[in-house]
């Protein structure tokens, strides 16, 4: 099938047409367009009569209904071919009716199904490819959710901040040292045994990583004191060392022959542009997953990403699970050499945002305005004073990225309505996630953040890690920088108070302005059991199981 042919069918009726119009429609050269027309004529789709002379009108006479023929072909392919080979055809320019019929048919390929060898597989739509599988590079939630299933940490930390054993079964803590006792005979996905040397390698690499070395700065030394015993030393104190070992970036892995191996409940079987497959690790040291495989298949961005069973009706056979998608804030880049350095300017922008913040649900259906705090359950009770508009000598640069497109354009309109000149510069998602130098070329931007699990630890991580857009700004702000130094010596159970003080300082300096909270509703099939939302608001696949048909 040829997507160019369907595009022409959907846009051009039988009759006169200029070759230049077809060339522009297809985004091809005149020569390439002419070759396609000759090909389609030979195949019997149309009759093309070229106009005499350059610029003269040509003529198309359709011989077949292209969309009707193509729809029948794709319907047959959905029945007969692997699901991952179909998604690309749904990206063609179908009419709304054809696309709806194809989408409904395509849905039957997803969900839970059991093969003849009794292998339980859950097939899930994937709108975006995973950018990375490496724990140190997974800076966005989509990739991080996969990392959570492939790797383990030394300890686990839950929403309430409670720490429990994972690769380490026990530990001893003093004000200057943490001693960890590793479990015996834990296997990597290649069946090799986890050693203390593997753990030390990963932690030392993490300590030296450009994005995480500031977080790990209090750690002075990691020593192997016995075959399965490790000491982590922090002579000047580190109140959060144990909790930090429970973050995804502290996952333990092994690099061998260019391959990254974990010890997690699932291992990576395959990953490409069409699909990613993870399979249950039968030698997993904890409870083996009840599903044998989870397969993520590429689909169009408007495809319904329900976690359903193929045996259930798409409407009646699902229930909704609410999951946090984090929060959105406006970051003011006071680090930049422009008017944004002036607090009077930032305060006025803060005032404008607060004045219009209630409009957010009109442009972002899954969000509601946040005038309280980034920390859910708390209220800063911060009243923004009325500010007079300062003089703007040049437009402010507002950075935009695809996932905040609607809210970014809304913010631009709000500013312009209030007399603030603004220009939008768009950056690719990957550059934004990696906090590339181009991020520093904007005066302000909307940033979306999703906490991993525990709110107190995640907020500190958000302030301090190298991927954070706030890290450099905090260094330059005297009050915020002073508060940041207190975390090392403040007991973890008292971090909420410290986090609120830090947030208040950022609010008063007009560096970070809360904009919205965000939730997502995830449809799950009624026969999918033990749905447990874990890291970054994603489902824990290791716990899912399906009621079998009897």
C-alpha positions as CSV (number, residue, x, y, z in Angstrom):
1,X,0.0,0.0,0.0
2,X,1.1,3.5,-0.8
3,X,0.2,6.3,1.6
4,X,0.9,8.9,-1.1
5,X,-1.8,7.4,-3.2
6,X,-4.3,7.5,-0.4
7,X,-3.4,11.2,0.3
8,X,-4.1,12.1,-3.3
9,X,-7.4,10.2,-3.3
10,X,-8.5,12.0,-0.2
11,X,-7.5,15.4,-1.5
12,X,-8.1,15.4,-5.3
13,X,-11.3,14.6,-7.1
14,X,-11.4,13.5,-10.8
15,X,-10.9,16.6,-13.0
16,X,-8.3,19.2,-13.7
17,X,-5.2,19.5,-11.5
18,X,-1.8,21.3,-11.8
19,X,1.2,19.1,-11.3
20,X,2.6,21.8,-9.0
21,X,-0.4,21.4,-6.7
22,X,0.2,17.6,-6.5
23,X,3.9,18.2,-5.8
24,X,3.1,20.6,-2.9
25,X,0.5,18.2,-1.5
26,X,2.9,15.2,-1.4
27,X,6.0,17.2,-0.4
28,X,7.9,15.7,-3.3
29,X,9.8,17.0,-6.4
30,X,8.1,17.3,-9.7
31,X,10.1,14.4,-11.0
32,X,9.2,12.2,-8.1
33,X,5.5,13.1,-8.4
34,X,5.5,12.4,-12.1
35,X,7.0,8.9,-11.5
36,X,4.3,8.2,-8.9
37,X,1.6,9.2,-11.3
38,X,3.0,6.9,-14.0
39,X,3.2,4.0,-11.5
40,X,-0.4,4.5,-10.3
41,X,-1.6,4.7,-13.9
42,X,0.1,1.4,-14.8
43,X,-1.4,-0.2,-11.7
44,X,-4.9,0.9,-12.8
45,X,-5.7,3.3,-9.9
46,X,-6.1,6.3,-12.1
47,X,-5.6,7.8,-15.6
48,X,-3.4,10.9,-15.6
49,X,-3.3,13.2,-18.6
50,X,-0.4,15.7,-18.5
51,X,-1.1,19.3,-19.5
52,X,0.7,20.6,-22.6
53,X,3.5,22.8,-21.3
54,X,4.8,23.8,-17.9
55,X,2.1,25.3,-15.6
56,X,-0.8,24.0,-17.8
57,X,-3.6,22.1,-16.1
58,X,-3.4,18.3,-16.2
59,X,-6.3,15.9,-15.6
60,X,-6.9,13.0,-13.2
61,X,-9.6,10.4,-13.7
62,X,-9.9,7.9,-10.8
63,X,-10.5,4.3,-11.8
64,X,-10.8,2.7,-8.3
65,X,-12.0,3.8,-4.9
66,X,-8.5,3.8,-3.2
67,X,-9.7,4.1,0.4
68,X,-12.3,1.4,0.0
69,X,-9.7,-1.1,-1.4
70,X,-7.1,-0.1,1.2
71,X,-9.5,-0.4,4.1
72,X,-10.4,-3.9,3.0
73,X,-6.7,-4.8,2.8
74,X,-5.9,-3.5,6.2
75,X,-9.0,-5.2,7.8
76,X,-7.7,-8.5,6.4
77,X,-4.1,-7.8,7.6
78,X,-5.5,-7.1,11.1
79,X,-6.9,-10.6,11.1
80,X,-3.9,-12.4,9.7
81,X,-0.7,-10.5,10.5
82,X,1.3,-9.7,13.7
83,X,-0.1,-6.7,15.5
84,X,3.2,-4.7,15.4
85,X,3.1,-4.7,11.5
86,X,-0.4,-3.0,11.4
87,X,0.1,0.3,13.4
88,X,1.9,2.1,10.6
89,X,-1.1,1.8,8.3
90,X,-3.3,3.5,10.8
91,X,-1.1,6.6,10.3
92,X,-2.3,7.0,6.8
93,X,-4.7,9.9,5.9
94,X,-8.0,8.0,6.3
95,X,-11.4,9.6,6.4
96,X,-12.8,9.8,9.9
97,X,-15.3,6.9,9.2
98,X,-12.6,4.6,7.8
99,X,-10.2,5.3,10.6
100,X,-12.9,4.7,13.2
101,X,-13.7,1.3,11.7
102,X,-10.0,0.4,11.4
103,X,-9.3,1.5,15.0
104,X,-12.2,-0.5,16.4
105,X,-11.0,-3.6,14.5
106,X,-7.4,-3.0,15.6
107,X,-8.5,-2.9,19.3
108,X,-9.3,-6.6,19.0
109,X,-5.5,-7.3,18.7
110,X,-4.8,-5.8,22.1
111,X,-5.2,-6.8,25.7
112,X,-4.7,-10.2,27.3
113,X,-4.5,-13.3,25.2
114,X,-3.3,-16.8,25.9
115,X,-1.5,-18.8,23.2
116,X,-1.8,-22.5,22.5
117,X,1.2,-23.2,24.7
118,X,-0.6,-21.4,27.6
119,X,1.6,-18.4,27.5
120,X,-0.2,-15.4,29.1
121,X,0.6,-12.1,27.2
122,X,-0.7,-8.6,27.7
123,X,-0.4,-6.5,24.5
124,X,-0.5,-2.7,25.2
125,X,-0.7,0.2,22.8
126,X,2.4,2.4,22.8
127,X,2.1,5.9,21.5
128,X,5.8,6.8,21.8
129,X,8.9,4.7,21.5
130,X,11.0,4.3,24.7
131,X,13.9,6.7,24.5
132,X,16.2,4.6,26.6
133,X,16.4,1.5,28.9
134,X,19.4,2.8,30.9
135,X,18.6,3.8,34.5
136,X,21.0,6.8,34.4
137,X,19.4,8.1,31.2
138,X,15.7,7.6,31.8
139,X,14.8,11.2,32.4
140,X,11.2,10.9,31.3
141,X,8.4,8.9,32.8
142,X,7.7,6.6,29.8
143,X,11.2,5.1,29.8
144,X,11.5,5.2,33.6
145,X,8.3,3.1,34.0
146,X,10.0,0.4,31.9
147,X,13.3,0.6,33.8
148,X,11.2,-0.1,37.0
149,X,10.3,-3.5,35.6
150,X,13.7,-4.5,34.3
151,X,16.0,-3.6,37.2
152,X,16.0,-3.7,41.0
153,X,17.3,-1.3,43.6
154,X,19.1,-2.2,46.9
155,X,16.0,-1.1,48.8
156,X,12.5,0.0,48.0
157,X,10.8,3.2,49.2
158,X,7.1,3.6,49.2
159,X,4.7,6.6,49.0
160,X,4.9,7.1,52.7
161,X,8.7,7.1,52.7
162,X,9.0,3.6,54.3
163,X,12.1,1.7,53.2
164,X,11.9,-2.1,52.7
165,X,14.5,-4.7,51.5
166,X,15.1,-5.5,47.9
167,X,18.6,-6.5,46.7
168,X,19.8,-5.8,50.2
169,X,18.0,-7.9,52.8
170,X,19.3,-5.9,55.9
171,X,21.3,-2.8,56.8
172,X,22.9,-0.9,59.7
173,X,22.9,2.9,59.8
174,X,25.1,5.3,61.8
175,X,25.5,9.1,61.4
176,X,28.5,8.5,59.1
177,X,28.0,5.1,57.5
178,X,25.5,2.7,55.9
179,X,26.3,-1.0,55.9
180,X,24.3,-3.1,53.4
181,X,23.9,-6.9,53.4
182,X,23.1,-8.3,50.0
183,X,20.9,-11.3,49.3
184,X,22.6,-14.5,48.1
185,X,22.4,-16.0,44.7
186,X,20.5,-13.2,42.9
187,X,20.7,-13.8,39.2
188,X,21.0,-11.3,36.4
189,X,19.0,-12.0,33.3
190,X,21.9,-13.9,31.8
191,X,22.0,-16.2,34.8
192,X,25.2,-14.7,36.2
193,X,25.2,-14.1,40.0
194,X,25.0,-10.5,41.5
195,X,28.2,-9.6,43.4
196,X,29.2,-6.8,45.7
197,X,31.5,-5.7,42.9
198,X,28.5,-5.2,40.6
199,X,26.8,-3.0,43.2
200,X,29.9,-0.9,43.8
201,X,30.4,-0.4,40.1
202,X,26.9,0.9,39.6
203,X,26.9,3.2,42.7
204,X,30.3,4.7,41.9
205,X,29.2,5.4,38.3
206,X,26.1,7.1,39.6
207,X,28.2,9.2,42.0
208,X,30.3,10.4,39.2
209,X,27.5,11.0,36.7
210,X,27.2,14.7,35.7
211,X,23.5,14.8,36.4
212,X,23.6,13.1,39.8
213,X,27.0,13.8,41.4
214,X,25.5,16.8,43.3
215,X,22.8,14.5,44.8
216,X,25.5,12.0,45.9
217,X,28.1,14.6,46.9
218,X,27.9,13.7,50.7
219,X,29.0,10.1,49.9
220,X,32.8,9.9,50.2
221,X,33.5,6.2,49.8
222,X,32.0,2.8,48.9
223,X,33.9,-0.2,50.2
224,X,33.4,-3.9,49.9
225,X,34.1,-5.3,53.4
226,X,33.0,-8.9,52.8
227,X,31.7,-10.9,49.7
228,X,28.1,-9.6,50.2
229,X,28.6,-6.7,52.5
230,X,29.1,-3.1,51.4
231,X,29.8,0.1,53.4
232,X,28.7,3.5,52.1
233,X,30.6,6.2,54.0
234,X,29.5,9.8,54.5
235,X,31.8,11.4,57.2
236,X,30.0,14.7,57.2
237,X,26.5,13.1,57.3
238,X,23.9,12.2,54.8
239,X,20.4,11.8,56.3
240,X,18.8,10.6,53.1
241,X,21.4,8.0,51.9
242,X,19.1,5.0,52.5
243,X,16.1,6.6,50.8
244,X,18.3,7.7,47.8
245,X,19.2,4.0,47.2
246,X,15.5,3.4,46.5
247,X,15.3,5.7,43.5
248,X,15.3,4.3,39.9
249,X,18.6,6.0,39.1
250,X,20.1,3.8,41.8
251,X,19.1,0.6,39.9
252,X,21.7,-2.1,39.8
253,X,22.7,-3.5,36.4
254,X,25.5,-5.2,34.6
255,X,27.0,-4.2,31.3
256,X,28.4,-7.0,29.2
257,X,29.1,-7.3,25.5
258,X,27.2,-4.0,24.8
259,X,24.2,-5.3,26.6
260,X,22.6,-4.0,29.8
261,X,21.3,-6.7,32.1
262,X,19.1,-6.3,35.2
263,X,17.8,-8.6,37.9
264,X,14.1,-7.4,37.6
265,X,10.9,-9.3,37.4
266,X,11.0,-8.9,33.6
267,X,13.8,-9.1,31.1
268,X,13.9,-7.3,27.7
269,X,13.3,-9.7,24.9
270,X,13.0,-7.3,22.0
271,X,12.8,-3.5,21.3
272,X,12.5,-1.7,18.0
273,X,10.4,1.0,16.3
274,X,7.4,-1.3,16.0
275,X,7.3,-3.0,19.4
276,X,9.0,-3.6,22.8
277,X,8.5,-7.0,24.5
278,X,9.4,-7.8,28.1
279,X,9.1,-11.4,29.4
280,X,8.8,-12.8,32.9
281,X,12.2,-13.7,34.5
282,X,11.6,-17.2,35.8
283,X,14.6,-17.0,38.2
284,X,13.5,-13.8,39.7
285,X,14.6,-13.7,43.4
286,X,11.2,-12.3,44.6
287,X,7.7,-13.4,43.4
288,X,7.7,-14.4,39.7
289,X,5.3,-12.3,37.6
290,X,2.0,-14.0,36.9
291,X,2.0,-12.7,33.3
292,X,4.5,-14.4,30.9
293,X,5.0,-11.4,28.7
294,X,4.0,-7.7,28.2
295,X,4.2,-6.4,24.7
296,X,4.1,-2.6,23.8
297,X,3.0,-2.0,20.2
298,X,3.4,1.3,18.4
299,X,0.0,2.9,17.5
300,X,-1.1,6.4,16.3
301,X,-1.0,9.1,19.0
302,X,-4.9,9.3,19.1
303,X,-5.3,5.6,19.8
304,X,-7.0,4.5,23.1
305,X,-4.4,3.1,25.4
306,X,-6.7,1.0,27.6
307,X,-5.2,-2.0,29.5
308,X,-7.9,-4.5,28.5
309,X,-8.5,-8.1,27.8
310,X,-9.2,-9.1,24.2
311,X,-12.1,-11.2,25.5
312,X,-13.9,-8.2,27.0
313,X,-16.2,-5.6,25.3
314,X,-14.2,-2.3,24.9
315,X,-17.0,-0.3,26.6
316,X,-18.6,-2.6,29.2
317,X,-15.5,-4.6,30.1
318,X,-13.4,-1.9,31.6
319,X,-13.1,0.1,34.8
320,X,-11.2,3.4,35.4
321,X,-8.1,3.7,37.6
322,X,-7.0,7.2,38.4
323,X,-3.3,7.9,38.3
324,X,-1.3,11.0,39.0
325,X,0.4,12.6,36.0
326,X,2.1,15.1,38.3
327,X,2.0,18.9,38.1
328,X,2.9,21.8,35.9
329,X,4.9,24.9,36.9
330,X,6.1,28.0,35.1
331,X,9.9,28.2,35.5
332,X,11.4,31.7,35.3
333,X,15.0,31.5,34.0
334,X,16.6,34.2,36.2
335,X,20.0,32.7,35.1
336,X,19.6,34.2,31.6
337,X,21.1,37.6,30.7
338,X,17.8,39.4,29.9
339,X,15.0,41.3,31.6
340,X,13.9,38.1,33.3
341,X,16.8,38.7,35.8
342,X,14.9,41.6,37.2
343,X,12.7,40.6,40.1
344,X,10.1,43.3,39.2
345,X,9.6,41.6,35.8
346,X,9.3,38.2,37.3
347,X,6.9,39.4,40.0
348,X,4.6,41.0,37.3
349,X,4.6,37.7,35.3
350,X,3.8,35.8,38.5
351,X,0.9,38.2,39.1
352,X,-0.4,37.7,35.6
353,X,-0.2,33.9,35.8
354,X,-2.0,33.9,39.2
355,X,-4.7,36.2,37.7
356,X,-5.5,33.8,34.9
357,X,-4.6,30.4,36.4
358,X,-8.2,29.4,36.9
359,X,-8.6,29.2,33.1
360,X,-6.3,26.2,32.8
361,X,-9.1,23.5,32.6
362,X,-10.4,25.2,29.5
363,X,-7.2,24.4,27.6
364,X,-6.1,21.2,29.4
365,X,-9.0,18.8,30.1
366,X,-7.0,16.6,32.5
367,X,-5.7,19.4,34.7
368,X,-7.1,21.7,37.3
369,X,-5.6,25.0,38.5
370,X,-3.1,24.8,41.3
371,X,-2.9,27.9,43.5
372,X,-1.7,26.0,46.6
373,X,1.6,24.0,46.3
374,X,3.4,21.5,44.2
375,X,3.3,19.3,47.2
376,X,-0.1,17.6,47.1
377,X,-2.1,18.0,50.4
378,X,-0.4,21.3,51.3
379,X,-1.3,24.9,50.9
380,X,1.3,27.7,50.9
381,X,-1.5,30.3,51.3
382,X,0.6,32.6,49.2
383,X,-1.2,35.7,48.0
384,X,0.3,37.3,45.0
385,X,0.3,41.1,45.3
386,X,-1.1,43.2,42.5
387,X,1.8,44.4,40.4
388,X,2.2,47.3,38.0
389,X,3.3,46.5,34.5
390,X,7.1,47.2,34.0
391,X,8.5,48.5,30.8
392,X,9.6,45.7,28.4
393,X,12.4,46.6,26.1
394,X,12.1,43.5,24.0
395,X,9.9,40.4,23.8
396,X,10.4,37.6,26.4
397,X,11.4,34.2,24.9
398,X,8.8,31.5,26.0
399,X,10.1,27.9,25.3
400,X,7.5,25.5,24.0
401,X,7.6,21.7,23.7
402,X,5.0,19.3,22.2
403,X,3.6,18.0,25.5
404,X,2.8,21.5,26.7
405,X,1.8,23.0,23.4
406,X,-1.8,24.0,24.3
407,X,-0.9,25.4,27.7
408,X,2.2,27.2,26.2
409,X,0.0,28.9,23.6
410,X,-2.6,29.8,26.2
411,X,0.2,31.4,28.4
412,X,1.4,33.4,25.4
413,X,-2.1,34.8,24.8
414,X,-2.5,35.6,28.5
415,X,0.8,37.5,28.6
416,X,0.0,39.4,25.4
417,X,-3.5,40.3,26.8
418,X,-1.7,41.8,29.8
419,X,0.8,43.8,27.7
420,X,3.7,41.4,27.9
421,X,5.5,40.9,24.5
422,X,6.3,37.2,24.0
423,X,7.9,35.1,21.3
424,X,7.7,31.3,21.4
425,X,10.7,29.1,20.6
426,X,9.9,25.4,20.1
427,X,12.4,22.7,21.2
428,X,12.3,18.9,20.5
429,X,11.1,16.8,23.5
430,X,14.4,15.0,23.7
431,X,16.4,18.3,24.2
432,X,13.9,19.4,26.9
433,X,14.2,16.1,28.8
434,X,18.0,16.2,28.7
435,X,18.0,19.8,29.8
436,X,20.3,20.8,26.9
437,X,22.0,24.2,26.8
438,X,19.3,25.5,24.4
439,X,16.9,25.3,27.4
440,X,18.9,28.2,28.9
441,X,18.2,30.4,25.9
442,X,14.5,30.9,27.0
443,X,13.3,33.4,29.6
444,X,10.5,31.1,30.9
445,X,8.7,27.9,30.1
446,X,6.1,25.5,31.4
447,X,7.6,22.4,33.0
448,X,5.7,19.2,33.7
449,X,7.0,17.0,36.6
450,X,5.9,13.6,37.8
451,X,7.1,12.4,41.2
452,X,8.5,8.8,41.3
453,X,6.8,7.6,44.5
454,X,7.6,9.4,47.7
455,X,6.7,13.1,47.5
456,X,9.3,14.4,49.9
457,X,12.2,12.6,48.3
458,X,11.0,13.3,44.8
459,X,10.7,17.1,45.5
460,X,14.3,17.2,46.7
461,X,15.3,15.2,43.7
462,X,13.4,17.6,41.4
463,X,15.4,20.5,42.9
464,X,18.8,18.9,42.9
465,X,19.3,16.5,40.0
466,X,21.2,17.6,36.9
467,X,18.2,17.1,34.6
468,X,16.2,19.6,36.6
469,X,15.6,23.0,35.0
470,X,15.8,24.5,38.6
471,X,19.2,23.3,39.6
472,X,21.3,26.3,38.2
473,X,18.7,28.9,39.3
474,X,18.7,27.6,42.9
475,X,22.5,27.9,42.9
476,X,22.2,31.5,42.0
477,X,19.5,32.3,44.6
478,X,21.0,32.9,48.1
479,X,18.0,31.9,50.1
480,X,17.1,28.8,48.1
481,X,20.7,27.7,48.0
482,X,21.0,28.1,51.8
483,X,17.9,25.9,52.4
484,X,19.2,23.2,50.0
485,X,22.2,22.7,52.2
486,X,20.0,21.8,55.1
487,X,18.7,18.6,53.6
488,X,21.9,16.7,54.3
489,X,21.6,17.1,58.1
490,X,17.8,17.2,58.4
491,X,16.2,13.8,59.4
492,X,14.1,12.5,56.5
493,X,10.9,12.5,58.5
494,X,11.2,16.3,58.8
495,X,11.7,16.9,55.1
496,X,8.1,18.0,54.5
497,X,8.7,21.2,56.5
498,X,11.9,21.8,54.7
499,X,10.3,21.2,51.3
500,X,7.6,23.7,52.0
501,X,10.2,26.3,53.1
502,X,12.1,25.8,49.9
503,X,9.0,26.0,47.7
504,X,8.0,29.2,49.5
505,X,11.4,30.8,48.8
506,X,11.0,29.9,45.1
507,X,7.5,31.4,45.1
508,X,8.7,34.6,46.7
509,X,11.5,34.9,44.3
510,X,9.1,34.3,41.4
511,X,11.3,31.5,40.1
512,X,8.8,28.6,40.1
513,X,5.0,29.3,39.9
514,X,2.6,26.4,40.4
515,X,0.2,26.2,37.5
516,X,-1.8,22.9,37.6
517,X,-2.2,19.4,38.9
518,X,-2.8,16.6,36.4
519,X,-4.5,13.3,36.6
520,X,-5.1,10.6,34.0
521,X,-7.9,8.0,33.9
522,X,-6.5,4.6,32.7
523,X,-9.1,2.1,31.5
524,X,-8.4,-1.5,32.7
525,X,-10.2,-4.7,31.7
526,X,-12.4,-6.0,34.5
527,X,-10.7,-9.4,34.3
528,X,-7.2,-7.8,34.9
529,X,-6.6,-8.3,38.6
530,X,-4.3,-6.7,41.2
531,X,-3.9,-3.4,39.4
532,X,-1.2,-1.6,41.4
533,X,-0.1,1.9,40.4
534,X,3.6,2.3,41.2
535,X,6.6,4.3,39.8
536,X,5.6,7.6,38.2
537,X,1.9,6.7,38.1
538,X,2.4,3.6,35.9
539,X,1.0,0.1,36.5
540,X,3.3,-2.5,38.2
541,X,3.2,-5.3,35.6
542,X,4.8,-7.8,37.9
543,X,1.6,-8.0,40.0
544,X,-1.0,-8.2,37.2
545,X,-2.9,-11.4,36.6
546,X,-5.9,-12.4,34.6
547,X,-8.9,-14.5,35.6
548,X,-8.7,-17.5,33.2
549,X,-11.7,-18.5,31.1
550,X,-13.1,-21.7,32.6
